[in-house]
């Protein structure tokens, strides 16, 4: 039937059985029989015939649209098969926690697509434990999470170390202090990451250990939104150092401040995948590019 649809599309595009028969290298009677056979199979009339003139019916126009879609899908499929034969990666599902989505993923995706522009990267997002589950169950072949895991059956490759920094507007009173302590955060208006996330659990644990009760003004799961709101509501935030690119701080008029106790928030961003030896070519390529990107120290320049 698909060959008949191609023939039908050629007749539509040539607007003539005679011209289409020459293009397809078929006799005109044979071409007419194929069109009649297609109409019979579909149970509809595709053309209104006025002598030698053919006019598409309403269902004929619908069929032509479908024929074009099938032609495009077939071309894409054949191109994919060709790339597969040549050993190029095809498609890989990458799981990323919400925090790594905003910090780690942009340079990785850029590097991967530069090297394999025809590859398809399917992104699965969620909280860290959800990404671990997604990789373990095979819904994602590769995952990037904001902390190390000892999950059985998974290989965990450290990528880089990260820790929280206090971020405020450049004109905030804390920005002018020579030394900061955790006590400065007591009662301080702050924007925190949403509850249930790995970063929020880490900051809550930090506040509890230090006996600190900040004045929580907002809870948001977007670093970008937090950065934009800090100067407006005159608040502070704890954000990962990997996200705080110099151009981001200078462009937003922000300051990244060190507090000794924040070194306790250091954690390791990791790449995970199932340790079963059955990774697809695309997943193996993604693992290789990821290791290349972070061995090159790209995030460390933030």
Backbone as CSV, one residue per row, in Angstrom:
resi,resn,N_x,N_y,N_z,CA_x,CA_y,CA_z,C_x,C_y,C_z
1,UNK,0.827,-1.210,0.000,0.000,0.000,0.000,0.857,1.255,0.000
2,UNK,2.010,1.212,0.699,2.843,2.406,0.776,3.441,2.752,-0.582
3,UNK,3.774,1.729,-1.376,4.251,2.000,-2.730,3.150,2.648,-3.551
4,UNK,1.916,2.177,-3.373,0.791,2.769,-4.088,0.569,4.217,-3.665
5,UNK,0.809,4.522,-2.382,0.683,5.910,-1.922,1.733,6.798,-2.582
6,UNK,2.952,6.276,-2.760,3.990,7.033,-3.457,3.573,7.316,-4.889
7,UNK,2.992,6.309,-5.521,2.534,6.471,-6.903,1.409,7.496,-6.964
8,UNK,0.483,7.395,-6.040,-0.612,8.362,-5.964,-0.071,9.789,-5.787
9,UNK,0.922,9.950,-4.870,1.496,11.277,-4.637,2.161,11.818,-5.893
10,UNK,2.814,10.944,-6.653,3.462,11.380,-7.899,2.428,11.882,-8.896
11,UNK,1.284,11.214,-8.982,0.216,11.652,-9.890,-0.291,13.030,-9.469
12,UNK,-0.492,13.214,-8.148,-0.947,14.518,-7.642,0.063,15.606,-7.993
13,UNK,1.324,15.322,-7.774,2.366,16.335,-7.970,2.595,16.642,-9.446
14,UNK,2.355,15.666,-10.319,2.520,15.900,-11.754,1.242,16.424,-12.408
15,UNK,0.126,16.311,-11.667,-1.185,16.776,-12.154,-1.594,16.112,-13.465
16,UNK,-1.013,14.942,-13.729,-1.301,14.283,-15.003,-0.853,12.839,-14.938
17,UNK,-1.732,11.929,-15.379,-1.341,10.524,-15.459,-0.217,10.329,-16.460
18,UNK,-0.271,11.080,-17.559,0.742,10.943,-18.608,2.127,11.317,-18.089
19,UNK,2.224,12.500,-17.451,3.531,12.941,-16.943,4.009,12.025,-15.808
20,UNK,3.075,11.613,-14.926,3.440,10.731,-13.820,3.915,9.376,-14.340
21,UNK,3.294,8.866,-15.391,3.711,7.565,-15.940,5.133,7.636,-16.473
22,UNK,5.490,8.769,-17.091,6.868,8.926,-17.593,7.850,9.007,-16.424
23,UNK,7.481,9.750,-15.378,8.371,9.880,-14.222,8.575,8.537,-13.527
24,UNK,7.516,7.740,-13.433,7.576,6.473,-12.708,8.003,5.308,-13.596
25,UNK,8.139,5.598,-14.894,8.521,4.557,-15.854,7.482,3.422,-15.874
26,UNK,6.230,3.826,-15.843,5.110,2.895,-15.940,4.256,3.283,-17.144
27,UNK,3.614,2.293,-17.723,2.675,2.631,-18.796,1.460,3.315,-18.178
28,UNK,0.798,4.144,-18.956,-0.346,4.868,-18.416,-1.466,3.926,-17.988
29,UNK,-1.761,2.860,-18.747,-2.797,1.917,-18.284,-2.416,1.251,-16.960
30,UNK,-1.135,0.889,-16.798,-0.702,0.254,-15.553,-0.842,1.229,-14.388
31,UNK,-0.523,2.496,-14.643,-0.646,3.515,-13.598,-2.108,3.712,-13.216
32,UNK,-2.970,3.749,-14.207,-4.396,3.913,-13.937,-4.921,2.757,-13.106
33,UNK,-4.443,1.541,-13.399,-4.890,0.376,-12.636,-4.445,0.474,-11.175
34,UNK,-3.223,0.959,-10.968,-2.726,1.086,-9.588,-3.546,2.101,-8.788
35,UNK,-3.896,3.226,-9.421,-4.704,4.227,-8.734,-6.092,3.669,-8.436
36,UNK,-6.676,2.956,-9.418,-7.999,2.357,-9.210,-7.953,1.312,-8.096
37,UNK,-6.850,0.538,-8.070,-6.693,-0.482,-7.036,-6.586,0.158,-5.652
38,UNK,-5.871,1.297,-5.557,-5.744,1.999,-4.275,-7.107,2.524,-3.833
39,UNK,-7.872,3.100,-4.771,-9.209,3.593,-4.433,-10.100,2.451,-3.952
40,UNK,-9.977,1.311,-4.624,-10.781,0.155,-4.237,-10.397,-0.328,-2.836
41,UNK,-9.103,-0.337,-2.549,-8.638,-0.800,-1.248,-9.103,0.133,-0.134
42,UNK,-9.059,1.434,-0.410,-9.480,2.409,0.596,-10.991,2.584,0.648
43,UNK,-11.663,2.209,-0.434,-13.112,2.341,-0.478,-13.579,3.766,-0.691
44,UNK,-12.738,4.593,-1.324,-13.077,6.002,-1.570,-12.631,6.390,-2.978
45,UNK,-13.127,7.522,-3.433,-12.695,8.087,-4.717,-11.669,9.182,-4.437
46,UNK,-10.485,9.024,-5.000,-9.409,9.986,-4.734,-9.397,11.134,-5.738
47,UNK,-9.831,10.873,-6.936,-9.857,11.889,-7.992,-11.247,11.990,-8.598
48,UNK,-11.634,13.206,-8.905,-12.735,13.418,-9.839,-12.105,13.537,-11.216
49,UNK,-12.571,12.767,-12.179,-11.973,12.727,-13.514,-12.843,13.504,-14.487
50,UNK,-12.248,14.482,-15.120,-12.914,15.278,-16.146,-12.117,15.125,-17.424
51,UNK,-12.408,14.070,-18.168,-11.611,13.769,-19.351,-10.216,13.365,-18.916
52,UNK,-9.196,14.069,-19.404,-7.820,13.799,-19.003,-7.419,14.576,-17.740
53,UNK,-8.307,15.463,-17.311,-7.996,16.297,-16.143,-8.390,15.571,-14.863
54,UNK,-7.477,15.593,-13.872,-7.717,14.975,-12.575,-7.865,16.049,-11.509
55,UNK,-8.866,15.895,-10.673,-9.083,16.855,-9.582,-9.226,16.082,-8.283
56,UNK,-8.408,16.428,-7.301,-8.455,15.730,-6.020,-9.792,15.931,-5.327
57,UNK,-10.325,14.859,-4.785,-11.499,14.975,-3.919,-11.041,15.404,-2.525
58,UNK,-12.000,15.655,-1.663,-11.646,16.053,-0.294,-10.840,14.951,0.396
59,UNK,-11.289,13.697,0.246,-10.548,12.596,0.857,-9.240,12.354,0.111
60,UNK,-9.196,12.747,-1.158,-7.945,12.659,-1.912,-6.890,13.594,-1.343
61,UNK,-7.324,14.803,-0.952,-6.374,15.753,-0.339,-5.867,15.213,0.990
62,UNK,-6.769,14.597,1.774,-6.377,13.986,3.047,-5.378,12.854,2.820
63,UNK,-5.634,12.061,1.792,-4.742,10.938,1.475,-3.379,11.434,1.014
64,UNK,-3.365,12.529,0.257,-2.089,13.085,-0.210,-1.268,13.585,0.976
65,UNK,-1.915,14.247,1.940,-1.211,14.705,3.147,-0.603,13.524,3.889
66,UNK,-1.390,12.451,4.003,-0.893,11.248,4.677,0.281,10.645,3.916
67,UNK,0.182,10.637,2.590,1.258,10.081,1.760,2.559,10.859,1.961
68,UNK,2.463,12.182,2.077,3.655,13.001,2.310,4.258,12.701,3.675
69,UNK,3.393,12.544,4.678,3.892,12.227,6.024,4.611,10.882,6.019
70,UNK,4.056,9.915,5.330,4.685,8.595,5.254,6.033,8.678,4.526
71,UNK,6.087,9.492,3.494,7.338,9.667,2.745,8.416,10.257,3.650
72,UNK,8.041,11.259,4.437,9.010,11.896,5.339,9.457,10.939,6.435
73,UNK,8.504,10.186,7.005,8.841,9.221,8.050,9.762,8.132,7.520
74,UNK,9.497,7.679,6.290,10.333,6.640,5.700,11.743,7.156,5.446
75,UNK,11.834,8.400,4.959,13.153,8.989,4.712,13.942,9.127,6.011
76,UNK,13.243,9.544,7.081,13.903,9.681,8.384,14.353,8.322,8.902
77,UNK,13.495,7.308,8.724,13.831,5.961,9.165,15.058,5.426,8.422
78,UNK,15.083,5.607,7.104,16.214,5.115,6.309,17.504,5.846,6.674
79,UNK,17.379,7.146,6.986,18.563,7.913,7.410,19.078,7.388,8.747
80,UNK,18.153,7.067,9.649,18.529,6.515,10.952,19.227,5.173,10.797
81,UNK,18.695,4.316,9.939,19.299,3.013,9.692,20.702,3.176,9.125
82,UNK,20.855,4.138,8.222,22.170,4.393,7.628,23.179,4.817,8.689
83,UNK,22.752,5.703,9.588,23.639,6.163,10.662,23.993,5.008,11.589
84,UNK,23.003,4.138,11.854,23.254,2.983,12.710,24.310,2.071,12.085
85,UNK,24.220,1.852,10.794,25.190,1.004,10.104,26.591,1.606,10.160
86,UNK,26.639,2.947,10.192,27.936,3.621,10.228,28.478,3.746,11.646
87,UNK,27.717,3.242,12.624,28.181,3.256,14.011,27.899,4.542,14.753
88,UNK,27.059,5.437,14.188,26.750,6.686,14.874,25.694,6.430,15.957
89,UNK,25.756,7.173,17.094,24.739,7.021,18.130,23.388,7.518,17.633
90,UNK,22.321,6.858,18.059,20.995,7.225,17.580,20.218,8.018,18.633
91,UNK,19.806,7.353,19.696,18.966,8.004,20.693,19.324,7.483,22.073
92,UNK,19.321,8.373,23.049,19.628,7.969,24.420,18.755,8.772,25.377
93,UNK,18.234,8.083,26.394,17.433,8.739,27.426,18.354,9.109,28.585
94,UNK,18.434,10.397,28.870,19.287,10.916,29.935,18.428,11.426,31.075
95,UNK,18.632,10.884,32.261,17.923,11.366,33.435,18.751,12.415,34.158
96,UNK,18.112,13.497,34.561,18.834,14.568,35.260,17.970,15.114,36.379
97,UNK,18.553,15.221,37.557,17.821,15.829,38.669,17.634,17.315,38.382
98,UNK,16.658,17.915,39.049,16.309,19.313,38.771,17.505,20.242,38.940
99,UNK,18.344,19.951,39.931,19.484,20.832,40.182,20.552,20.673,39.112
100,UNK,20.858,19.439,38.723,21.873,19.241,37.679,21.371,19.735,36.335
101,UNK,20.052,19.727,36.164,19.470,20.238,34.920,19.884,21.684,34.691
102,UNK,20.008,22.436,35.771,20.316,23.860,35.642,21.810,24.171,35.740
103,UNK,22.592,23.232,36.269,24.013,23.523,36.467,24.911,22.713,35.551
104,UNK,24.723,21.416,35.529,25.644,20.505,34.853,25.283,20.260,33.401
105,UNK,23.985,20.238,33.114,23.534,19.775,31.808,23.893,20.682,30.626
106,UNK,23.775,22.010,30.735,24.033,22.836,29.548,25.376,22.590,28.868
107,UNK,26.525,22.599,29.578,27.785,22.346,28.868,27.881,20.932,28.319
108,UNK,27.261,19.967,28.999,27.298,18.584,28.535,26.501,18.421,27.246
109,UNK,25.280,18.949,27.231,24.443,18.830,26.031,25.111,19.511,24.847
110,UNK,25.683,20.691,25.075,26.374,21.395,23.992,27.509,20.553,23.425
111,UNK,28.313,19.964,24.299,29.449,19.153,23.854,28.982,17.912,23.101
112,UNK,27.925,17.273,23.599,27.431,16.043,22.970,26.852,16.325,21.590
113,UNK,26.051,17.389,21.486,25.424,17.693,20.205,26.429,18.234,19.189
114,UNK,27.489,18.866,19.678,28.560,19.293,18.769,29.234,18.083,18.135
115,UNK,29.435,17.052,18.926,30.131,15.859,18.438,29.204,14.944,17.649
116,UNK,27.928,14.870,18.079,26.963,13.985,17.414,25.687,14.779,17.097
117,UNK,25.736,15.654,16.107,24.592,16.540,15.826,23.318,15.802,15.418
118,UNK,23.441,14.578,14.898,22.250,13.839,14.458,21.642,12.996,15.569
119,UNK,22.314,12.915,16.712,21.804,12.082,17.810,20.584,12.727,18.451
120,UNK,19.740,11.897,19.029,18.544,12.381,19.716,18.721,12.152,21.211
121,UNK,18.636,13.236,21.965,18.803,13.178,23.411,17.444,13.376,24.065
122,UNK,16.946,12.321,24.718,15.650,12.390,25.392,15.889,12.635,26.877
123,UNK,15.347,13.727,27.374,15.616,14.131,28.748,14.496,13.700,29.682
124,UNK,14.880,13.036,30.772,13.946,12.651,31.831,14.358,13.420,33.085
125,UNK,13.453,14.211,33.642,13.798,15.024,34.813,13.076,14.513,36.053
126,UNK,13.613,14.832,37.196,13.003,14.427,38.461,13.949,14.721,39.610
127,UNK,13.544,14.331,40.790,14.399,14.473,41.962,15.476,13.396,41.926
128,UNK,16.521,13.587,42.707,17.673,12.680,42.649,17.262,11.217,42.807
129,UNK,16.443,10.904,43.815,16.045,9.508,44.024,15.203,8.982,42.871
130,UNK,14.451,9.879,42.210,13.651,9.460,41.056,14.532,9.128,39.860
131,UNK,15.631,9.872,39.693,16.549,9.587,38.598,17.289,8.276,38.853
132,UNK,17.675,8.042,40.095,18.323,6.768,40.442,17.391,5.608,40.098
133,UNK,16.120,5.730,40.452,15.136,4.690,40.143,14.948,4.536,38.639
134,UNK,14.896,5.656,37.932,14.711,5.631,36.483,15.843,4.878,35.792
135,UNK,17.074,5.109,36.235,18.221,4.412,35.648,18.213,2.939,36.047
136,UNK,17.921,2.670,37.300,17.903,1.282,37.776,16.861,0.452,37.024
137,UNK,15.717,1.071,36.721,14.633,0.349,36.037,14.754,0.390,34.520
138,UNK,15.774,1.114,34.004,16.013,1.122,32.569,15.224,2.143,31.783
139,UNK,14.463,3.011,32.466,13.737,4.066,31.747,14.685,5.139,31.256
140,UNK,15.785,5.349,31.966,16.879,6.211,31.519,18.134,5.348,31.443
141,UNK,18.896,5.486,30.370,20.118,4.695,30.267,21.243,5.308,31.096
142,UNK,21.243,6.625,31.158,22.296,7.354,31.865,21.633,8.405,32.742
143,UNK,22.223,8.686,33.895,21.680,9.709,34.769,22.779,10.590,35.335
144,UNK,22.422,11.835,35.624,23.343,12.750,36.305,22.634,13.244,37.553
145,UNK,23.258,13.013,38.694,22.637,13.349,39.971,23.583,14.218,40.794
146,UNK,23.006,14.941,41.751,23.769,15.936,42.512,24.491,15.366,43.718
147,UNK,24.476,14.036,43.880,25.198,13.428,44.993,25.531,11.988,44.631
148,UNK,26.533,11.435,45.282,26.936,10.061,45.006,25.878,9.088,45.519
149,UNK,25.831,7.914,44.888,24.903,6.876,45.323,25.620,5.534,45.365
150,UNK,25.227,4.684,46.311,25.784,3.339,46.402,24.731,2.316,46.011
151,UNK,23.788,2.739,45.159,22.702,1.863,44.730,23.255,0.598,44.074
152,UNK,22.855,-0.595,44.548,23.337,-1.844,43.940,22.953,-1.932,42.461
153,UNK,23.876,-2.410,41.645,23.608,-2.584,40.222,23.877,-1.361,39.381
154,UNK,24.267,-0.249,40.025,24.563,0.972,39.277,26.042,1.313,39.400
155,UNK,26.600,1.809,38.323,27.954,2.346,38.383,27.852,3.850,38.579
156,UNK,28.619,4.377,39.514,28.571,5.800,39.868,29.948,6.404,39.626
157,UNK,30.020,7.332,38.671,31.302,7.953,38.308,31.318,9.398,38.798
158,UNK,32.224,9.759,39.699,32.304,11.152,40.165,32.702,12.087,39.021
159,UNK,32.037,13.232,38.945,32.350,14.209,37.901,33.076,15.426,38.477
160,UNK,32.498,16.030,39.515,33.168,17.180,40.132,32.572,17.443,41.512
161,UNK,33.345,18.148,42.328,32.902,18.526,43.665,32.208,19.884,43.610
162,UNK,31.212,20.041,44.453,30.465,21.296,44.478,30.075,21.599,45.921
163,UNK,29.765,22.847,46.213,29.264,23.214,47.538,28.430,24.469,47.421
164,UNK,27.668,24.751,48.462,26.798,25.919,48.458,27.571,27.195,48.775
165,UNK,27.092,28.283,48.206,27.604,29.619,48.506,26.414,30.514,48.841
166,UNK,26.666,31.511,49.681,25.628,32.482,49.998,25.620,33.542,48.893
167,UNK,24.469,33.793,48.318,24.353,34.762,47.224,23.407,35.882,47.643
168,UNK,23.873,37.106,47.461,23.067,38.289,47.785,23.293,39.332,46.697
169,UNK,22.432,40.356,46.688,22.664,41.490,45.793,23.937,42.209,46.218
170,UNK,24.621,42.820,45.260,25.887,43.474,45.551,25.782,44.564,46.589
171,UNK,24.595,45.175,46.736,24.411,46.268,47.712,23.859,45.760,49.051
172,UNK,23.720,44.453,49.195,23.203,43.886,50.447,24.214,44.140,51.569
173,UNK,23.741,44.417,52.791,24.665,44.697,53.907,25.699,43.599,54.143
174,UNK,25.329,42.324,53.917,26.279,41.238,54.166,27.430,41.243,53.169
175,UNK,27.193,41.842,52.007,28.235,41.835,50.967,29.448,42.669,51.384
176,UNK,29.265,43.561,52.323,30.363,44.424,52.735,31.108,43.942,53.965
177,UNK,30.692,42.832,54.542,31.347,42.344,55.749,32.627,41.572,55.407
178,UNK,33.685,41.755,56.188,34.946,41.060,55.897,34.884,39.561,56.175
179,UNK,34.014,39.149,57.085,33.931,37.729,57.427,32.497,37.394,57.817
180,UNK,32.026,36.267,57.308,30.654,35.859,57.600,30.634,34.566,58.405
181,UNK,29.669,34.467,59.300,29.448,33.265,60.085,28.004,32.813,59.849
182,UNK,27.706,31.591,60.218,26.354,31.080,60.059,25.344,31.914,60.843
183,UNK,25.809,32.510,61.952,24.907,33.320,62.768,24.307,34.486,61.978
184,UNK,25.012,34.927,60.953,24.487,36.029,60.140,23.219,35.621,59.380
185,UNK,22.971,34.319,59.243,21.787,33.850,58.511,20.564,33.718,59.421
186,UNK,20.750,33.854,60.718,19.626,33.734,61.658,18.673,34.904,61.467
187,UNK,17.428,34.613,61.111,16.436,35.662,60.870,16.614,36.380,59.555
188,UNK,17.564,35.949,58.730,17.833,36.618,57.451,16.759,36.262,56.428
189,UNK,16.170,37.251,55.742,15.219,36.935,54.665,15.916,36.101,53.578
190,UNK,15.342,34.955,53.259,15.994,34.057,52.302,14.977,33.430,51.348
191,UNK,15.475,33.090,50.166,14.725,32.271,49.208,15.382,30.896,49.215
192,UNK,14.597,29.864,49.478,15.132,28.507,49.522,14.583,27.671,48.378
193,UNK,15.309,26.595,48.090,14.842,25.661,47.090,13.615,24.926,47.629
194,UNK,12.777,24.425,46.735,11.526,23.784,47.142,11.758,22.563,48.038
195,UNK,10.794,22.294,48.905,10.876,21.136,49.794,10.851,19.835,48.991
196,UNK,11.547,18.823,49.518,11.580,17.523,48.858,12.756,17.332,47.936
197,UNK,13.445,18.418,47.606,14.608,18.316,46.729,15.855,18.033,47.562
198,UNK,16.867,17.512,46.894,18.113,17.185,47.589,18.754,18.431,48.179
199,UNK,18.756,19.546,47.441,19.357,20.785,47.937,18.618,21.299,49.164
200,UNK,17.300,21.169,49.159,16.536,21.669,50.305,16.825,20.832,51.545
201,UNK,16.901,19.522,51.385,17.229,18.680,52.533,18.600,19.032,53.097
202,UNK,19.532,19.318,52.186,20.878,19.651,52.618,20.895,20.976,53.389
203,UNK,20.166,21.984,52.879,20.149,23.277,53.580,19.400,23.172,54.906
204,UNK,18.316,22.407,54.928,17.581,22.235,56.186,18.461,21.547,57.236
205,UNK,19.210,20.531,56.820,20.126,19.847,57.744,21.184,20.810,58.262
206,UNK,21.681,21.651,57.355,22.700,22.631,57.732,22.150,23.607,58.768
207,UNK,20.957,24.131,58.547,20.345,25.074,59.486,20.098,24.409,60.835
208,UNK,19.647,23.156,60.799,19.361,22.455,62.058,20.633,22.232,62.857
209,UNK,21.714,21.807,62.186,22.980,21.578,62.889,23.529,22.876,63.479
210,UNK,23.306,23.967,62.761,23.866,25.255,63.196,22.931,26.022,64.122
211,UNK,21.711,25.505,64.324,20.753,26.207,65.178,20.273,27.498,64.549
212,UNK,20.161,27.528,63.227,19.781,28.744,62.499,18.331,28.662,62.046
213,UNK,17.599,29.773,62.183,16.233,29.867,61.681,16.132,31.089,60.768
214,UNK,16.309,30.889,59.465,16.200,32.030,58.549,14.740,32.447,58.374
215,UNK,14.547,33.615,57.846,13.207,34.122,57.524,12.916,33.718,56.073
216,UNK,12.233,32.593,55.907,11.998,32.063,54.555,10.887,32.843,53.875
217,UNK,11.262,33.598,52.842,10.289,34.425,52.132,9.648,33.674,50.958
218,UNK,10.424,32.830,50.289,9.917,32.085,49.130,10.587,30.729,49.044
219,UNK,9.885,29.785,48.391,10.441,28.470,48.092,10.230,28.216,46.598
220,UNK,11.336,28.066,45.869,11.275,27.979,44.407,12.197,26.854,43.945
221,UNK,11.837,26.165,42.840,12.692,25.087,42.333,13.474,25.497,41.086
222,UNK,13.647,26.803,40.884,14.394,27.289,39.730,15.508,28.223,40.184
223,UNK,16.750,27.858,39.882,17.873,28.739,40.220,17.727,30.090,39.532
224,UNK,17.310,30.049,38.269,17.193,31.302,37.512,16.193,32.251,38.168
225,UNK,15.061,31.709,38.603,14.058,32.546,39.261,14.602,33.119,40.563
226,UNK,15.331,32.306,41.312,15.916,32.792,42.566,16.875,33.943,42.290
227,UNK,17.732,33.762,41.307,18.709,34.804,40.953,18.005,36.109,40.587
228,UNK,16.936,36.023,39.834,16.219,37.224,39.399,15.512,37.933,40.559
229,UNK,15.079,37.145,41.553,14.293,37.725,42.640,15.136,38.296,43.777
230,UNK,16.372,37.842,43.898,17.194,38.263,45.042,17.266,39.786,45.209
231,UNK,17.606,40.550,44.159,17.698,42.003,44.361,16.342,42.640,44.657
232,UNK,15.270,42.056,44.082,13.942,42.654,44.207,13.418,42.593,45.633
233,UNK,13.548,41.426,46.266,12.973,41.283,47.609,14.033,41.396,48.706
234,UNK,15.255,41.787,48.303,16.348,42.028,49.258,16.589,40.815,50.155
235,UNK,16.656,39.663,49.504,16.851,38.422,50.249,18.182,37.793,49.870
236,UNK,18.514,36.694,50.549,19.718,35.934,50.260,19.302,34.516,49.868
237,UNK,20.243,33.774,49.279,19.967,32.390,48.891,21.240,31.579,48.993
238,UNK,21.079,30.295,49.187,22.201,29.363,49.145,22.123,28.608,47.820
239,UNK,23.124,28.803,46.969,23.115,28.203,45.636,24.422,27.462,45.378
240,UNK,24.402,26.440,44.528,25.633,25.685,44.250,26.650,26.522,43.486
241,UNK,27.888,26.377,43.869,28.958,27.142,43.238,29.043,26.856,41.739
242,UNK,28.698,25.628,41.320,28.783,25.265,39.902,27.854,26.104,39.039
243,UNK,26.797,26.650,39.631,25.839,27.453,38.879,26.259,28.915,38.783
244,UNK,27.130,29.334,39.691,27.425,30.765,39.819,28.544,31.196,38.874
245,UNK,28.217,31.242,37.599,29.186,31.694,36.599,29.476,33.177,36.809
246,UNK,30.725,33.607,36.578,31.078,35.023,36.782,30.165,35.981,36.032
247,UNK,29.813,35.639,34.775,28.954,36.536,33.996,27.544,36.607,34.567
248,UNK,27.094,35.516,35.197,25.777,35.513,35.819,25.760,36.451,37.025
249,UNK,26.811,36.394,37.834,26.885,37.249,39.015,27.022,38.716,38.639
250,UNK,27.931,38.993,37.715,28.159,40.396,37.339,26.953,40.980,36.618
251,UNK,26.326,40.152,35.762,25.165,40.641,35.019,23.972,40.921,35.905
252,UNK,23.864,40.181,37.008,22.740,40.388,37.918,23.068,41.284,39.087
253,UNK,24.293,41.808,39.131,24.690,42.654,40.254,24.699,41.903,41.563
254,UNK,25.190,40.645,41.518,25.146,39.786,42.694,26.540,39.500,43.240
255,UNK,26.585,39.071,44.485,27.845,38.700,45.123,27.735,37.285,45.665
256,UNK,28.788,36.494,45.457,28.865,35.134,45.991,29.780,35.171,47.204
257,UNK,29.239,34.787,48.369,29.961,34.957,49.624,30.300,33.609,50.264
258,UNK,31.491,33.544,50.839,31.950,32.313,51.468,31.660,32.324,52.966
259,UNK,31.149,31.200,53.446,30.998,30.978,54.880,31.664,29.640,55.170
260,UNK,32.533,29.613,56.148,33.321,28.418,56.445,32.448,27.173,56.593
261,UNK,31.334,27.322,57.306,30.463,26.162,57.566,29.843,25.596,56.298
262,UNK,29.774,26.399,55.243,29.180,25.911,53.991,30.055,24.861,53.311
263,UNK,31.294,24.741,53.758,32.145,23.684,53.214,31.599,22.306,53.573
264,UNK,30.762,22.267,54.617,30.135,21.002,55.009,29.099,20.527,53.991
265,UNK,28.697,21.431,53.097,27.698,21.059,52.088,28.349,20.484,50.828
266,UNK,29.645,20.296,50.852,30.313,19.776,49.654,29.749,18.404,49.285
267,UNK,29.487,18.222,48.032,28.995,16.933,47.545,29.538,16.730,46.134
268,UNK,29.359,15.516,45.640,29.931,15.128,44.360,28.830,14.892,43.331
269,UNK,28.837,15.660,42.275,27.925,15.402,41.159,28.440,14.184,40.405
270,UNK,27.533,13.239,40.117,27.958,11.951,39.561,27.161,11.553,38.327
271,UNK,27.797,10.748,37.517,27.175,10.097,36.370,26.848,8.667,36.780
272,UNK,25.638,8.214,36.494,25.272,6.845,36.855,24.703,6.107,35.649
273,UNK,24.936,4.802,35.607,24.305,3.936,34.609,24.347,2.505,35.137
274,UNK,23.527,1.660,34.551,23.453,0.273,35.024,24.739,-0.477,34.706
275,UNK,25.213,-1.214,35.673,26.478,-1.936,35.531,26.227,-3.339,34.978
276,UNK,25.545,-3.384,33.814,25.193,-4.671,33.219,25.905,-4.919,31.894
277,UNK,26.637,-3.906,31.411,27.402,-4.080,30.179,26.565,-4.058,28.921
278,UNK,25.301,-3.616,29.002,24.450,-3.622,27.815,24.044,-2.219,27.371
279,UNK,24.887,-1.226,27.636,24.596,0.132,27.193,24.549,0.198,25.673
280,UNK,23.615,0.998,25.154,23.544,1.206,23.715,24.740,2.031,23.254
281,UNK,24.964,2.051,21.941,26.065,2.851,21.390,25.891,4.319,21.749
282,UNK,24.648,4.802,21.716,24.388,6.207,22.041,24.710,6.496,23.498
283,UNK,24.337,5.572,24.395,24.618,5.774,25.820,26.119,5.725,26.088
284,UNK,26.821,4.799,25.431,28.278,4.733,25.611,28.931,6.027,25.135
285,UNK,28.441,6.573,24.032,28.983,7.840,23.523,28.725,8.976,24.495
286,UNK,27.531,8.983,25.111,27.203,10.032,26.076,28.088,9.926,27.311
287,UNK,28.325,8.717,27.793,29.221,8.519,28.940,30.612,9.029,28.612
288,UNK,31.093,8.709,27.416,32.437,9.146,27.007,32.534,10.664,26.946
289,UNK,31.533,11.301,26.328,31.554,12.767,26.218,31.457,13.405,27.601
290,UNK,30.633,12.833,28.473,30.485,13.382,29.824,31.819,13.357,30.569
291,UNK,32.519,12.232,30.489,33.817,12.140,31.160,34.810,13.121,30.556
292,UNK,34.764,13.301,29.240,35.669,14.258,28.587,35.384,15.685,29.038
293,UNK,34.109,16.035,29.112,33.722,17.400,29.487,34.206,17.738,30.892
294,UNK,33.986,16.818,31.832,34.286,17.158,33.212,35.733,16.889,33.596
295,UNK,36.414,16.041,32.844,37.852,15.931,33.043,38.555,17.167,32.539
296,UNK,37.934,17.818,31.557,38.488,19.074,31.031,38.287,20.221,32.006
297,UNK,37.464,19.972,33.033,37.308,20.968,34.105,36.401,22.115,33.749
298,UNK,35.430,21.921,32.847,34.560,23.033,32.469,33.777,23.606,33.634
299,UNK,33.127,22.763,34.467,32.381,23.353,35.574,33.263,24.051,36.584
300,UNK,34.513,23.617,36.695,35.395,24.214,37.686,35.685,25.671,37.398
301,UNK,35.434,26.099,36.153,35.716,27.489,35.797,34.592,28.418,36.232
302,UNK,33.501,27.867,36.773,32.380,28.699,37.191,32.740,29.511,38.436
